[in-house]
Amino acid sequence: MSARESMLPIMSQNDGKHVFVSYVHEDDTEVDQLCEVLEAAQIPYWRDRKSLGPGDAWKAKIREAIRDGSLVFLACFSDNSRARRTNRI
């Protein structure tokens, strides 16, 4: 059984749970492709551009998405992310 196959039952049993996708916006194109793969596999994910609305308290929403709903924290590292200064949420 592949890792993806073993994850699907876990994801479907935990309604409201998701993969939290962390990335820098310079990597939008690559992260778009990653999210397409997650969608094709029917794996729910939380991404700022999909899950935040205008006027949302984004820091609080991100904290909540990580603490309360994520089964997996997927950190997308790249040259762009390494070049960024660290900002704490």
ZIZI-V325484 format. One record per helix or strand of 3 or more residues. SS is the DSSP state (hx for helix, st for strand). FROM is the first residue (numbers start at 0). TO is the last residue. Records with the same first field share a line. If there is no record, write none. Layout:
SS = FROM-TO  FROM-TO
This chain:
hx = 2-12  24-39  47-50  57-68  78-82
st = 17-21  69-74
